[in-house]
Amino acid sequence: MGFGRNEASGDSGGSTSMGLQRLPSAAQPEIMRAAEKDDQHATFVYDAYHDAFWHKCKSCSGLSE
């Protein structure tokens, strides 16, 4: 009386081959390049929002640099 996957569902064994597939691991340099690109993108987005917010506040309140 086991509680295996096939015994509980009543299958004869055909459904176990449809499991999740593992992707191959990335090499360390590829991981580092991806992390650097993420950091550069985050910095670009942060700077763009900061500049847009500053210009909006400056135009609303009459502040100057």
N, C-alpha and C positions, 0 to 999 in steps of 0.2 A: 504494500500500500504506500506508494510514493506520491509526492506532490510535485512532480516534475512538470514542465511546461506542456509537454505532449499528453501526459496522462490526465491533467486537469481539464484540458480543452477537448480531449477526445480525438485529436489529430493523430495521424499515423507517422508524422515526422516531416512533412513537406513545408511547414511554416517556419522552421528554424533557420532556413537559409535566407530569409528575408530580413535578417537583423541589420543593425546599423553598420555602415562601413566607416572605417577610420581613414582619415586623410593622411597622406604622408607628412611627416614633420618637416618644417622649414629649417633651412640652414641658419646658423647664428647670424651671419652677415645680413641675410634677408630680413630677419626679425629686427635687427638694429636699424636697417634702412627704413623699414615700415614705421618703427617707433619715431625716428627722426622726422619722417614726413608728417606723422600725426602731430608732433610737437610744432612743426612749422605751420601747419594748417591751423592749429588752435591759436597760435600767436597771431597769424594773419587775421583770423576772424575776430579775436579779441581787440586788436588794434583798429579794425574797421568799425566795430560797434562803438568803441571808445571815441573815435574821431566823429562818428555820426552823432553820438549823444552830446559831445562837447559843442559841435556846431549848432545843434538844435537848441541847447541851453543858452549858448551865446547869442543866438538870434532872438530868443524869447526875452532875455533879460537885459540885453544891451551890453553884455560884458565884452571886453576886448582882451587880446592876448598881451 
